[in-house]
Amino acid sequence: MPPTGDELVEQLIRAIDIRLLDPLEILLDGHDAIDALRTIVRVRAENWAYRLVNGDDREALGTAMRIASTLYPADGPFEPPVDWWRSPLGQTVVRRVGHPTAGSVSYAVAGAMLGITRQGVHDLVTRGKLVRHPEGGVLPSSVRDRLLETNP
């Protein structure tokens, strides 16, 4: 079942608070400007959630990539912890774009996206219900399609 809009908004607010605003508040010795930023983030989080859920494909992809690159910066490709895919944000992203940057995902990641085991993913690949990537793993688009087919 897809996450509710409220669940998505709350996760976005919580993640931004933990990853960005709390450290900034510490760095700025509790400056009052942080409270204003929290208000702005709440309003913007509702907008981002709307774009992720209701925007066209390009808008949803762009929003997902902006959020991922801001909240989960890394020198390499976007690789959140496997359990992130079961979160409201992860489930929304996989339903809209599959994986925002990867051409294939491991069986473990595909399983997390679908809420099943790696063995379950293997069985779905064997039965032709998921598409195996030629170089290994699974096509994120086939995971998205399977998820939408079984849990609209």
C-alpha angles and dihedrals in degrees: 000000000000118000119257121253090247091054090051094048092048092050091049092050093046093048093048090047093051099039101036118009101042093053090045090050090053092047092049094045093245097309114189091238089077091069090055090050091052089055091050091047091054092054093044093046089060089052093048091049090051091051092048093051104031107019123102117269095266093049092047092049093047092049092047091050093048092050094045095047092047099044098034106033117177140157090240136044123312106277111160120186111283093248090057088078090066092055121097091256093046092048092048092049094048092048092051106034109002098225115353096221112010127093090200137013131207121256088252092055092044088051092051090049090052098035094242138106127271087252089055089053090049090052091050091050091049091050092048094247091119126037117238115222111239091238095045137284125053133297108255090218090060090050089051092047092049092048093050091045095053100032110027 
